[in-house]
Amino acid sequence: MVTELQTNDLLIADFGNLYNQPRLKEEATLKRISNFVTTNRIRVEAHTALTPTRGRPYQQYRPDFVLRDDLENAITADSPVVTEQIIRLLDDAKGGMAGHGASLTLRNFIIEQGVEGYIRKSVDGSGGRVRFIPVLSSEGVISWSDKYVKTDAESVEANRNVADPTKRKISLESKRRELNSGGRRVYGVEMLLDPIARGSTFFDRPVIERLIRSCTEPIEQKAGFWVWAKYNPAHRYALGADTGKGDGNDHSTSCLIDSHGRCVPTPITKSRPISSLTR
């Protein structure tokens, strides 16, 4: 942030020099400055993911913009304890923001049930927006064409007359080899935003999404149960249940499934759940 405020000509042209105070002797060797006030009196702070951010007003103002970057990595994704701690701090931070405040989270989608999966569900239910930008779309379009090309041959051709190494284009073909070396499956997760490539889900996601699209509306709700078909005593049924943790972040659910005995035919599709309970 400090480097951008000092060197970005577009920012300086629009807002002037927002950070022009001299750096102290001990700051000269720091890789980052994590707490400063701009010349137009805006407080900027940087924290790690496990640092509480509630209760940090500046004068009479509460924070009104939060930028989060890479809250999750392979280590935190494998730790339910750390994941729960980060989620708890995210929920706590909501109460400490200004009423007009907003947040922006930049991330890779590493695991569906992790921190980023939680943020995605929270945003979807609160009127926010979620944008998935894989490096290569399902139609084969490169999202960052100034940086990447598809093949090694395209990379050689594009970089033929580029002397500056920092401006050369990278081949996605070589990136796949690099990230998937040693039997790993990092390319799909990091570059295509596909947590299934990591092996984080038990069920096949496309199959589940297809089944969800084929679901029908229940015919009624009775005693907290959503009912899709009337009970038939000539059929055999299976009953399953899954209890929530009790922390308010999950539901307790039961599901009654018609296994369809042979004695009485019925138009209901085989193994269609006919009733479920959530609370």
Number of C-alpha atoms within 10 A of each C-alpha: 11 16 10 13 18 15 12 12 13 11 14 15 9 8 11 15 18 18 19 12 11 8 10 8 8 7 11 11 9 9 7 12 15 12 10 15 14 15 13 11 10 12 15 17 13 16 11 10 18 15 12 15 22 17 13 14 15 13 7 5 12 17 23 14 14 17 10 15 13 12 19 21 15 11 9 16 20 14 11 13 10 18 21 14 14 21 19 13 16 19 13 15 17 15 12 17 22 14 11 9 13 14 12 13 15 12 16 22 24 26 25 16 14 23 24 23 14 15 16 17 11 13 12 11 10 8 8 12 10 13 7 11 14 20 19 19 12 9 6 9 13 18 13 12 13 11 14 21 21 19 14 16 11 17 19 15 11 16 15 10 9 12 9 8 8 8 11 18 21 21 19 22 16 14 17 15 13 13 17 14 12 8 7 12 16 22 20 19 20 19 18 19 21 20 21 19 18 17 13 16 13 7 10 9 12 9 10 11 10 10 10 10 9 8 10 8 8 14 13 13 13 10 7 12 19 19 20 18 15 10 13 13 9 12 15 13 17 11 12 10 12 11 11 13 10 9 7 7 8 12 15 13 15 16 18 19 17 22 15 19 14 10 8 10 10 12 5 13 10 11 13 15 21 20 24 20 18 14 10
